[in-house]
């Protein structure tokens, strides 16, 4: 499997959107809402895991999360 890139992440969003008959923006919105719910956890272990995700801004983007998870899956972690 090739390394996940932001471009590949966008392709995945398009496929999910088509499969669920919705827009790419809606797919990203739903992922962001789910991420926000997870990041609001008060559990220190969960916060530690969120902080492990490399990100450029204050919080990870859906693309950064997808890249991170893809790399972990590829490594079998």
Buried (B, 14 or more C-beta within 10 A) or exposed (E): EEEBEEEBBBEBBEEBBEEEEEEBEBBBEBBBEEBEEEBEEEEEEEBEEBEEBEBEEEEBBBBBBBBBEBEEEEEEE
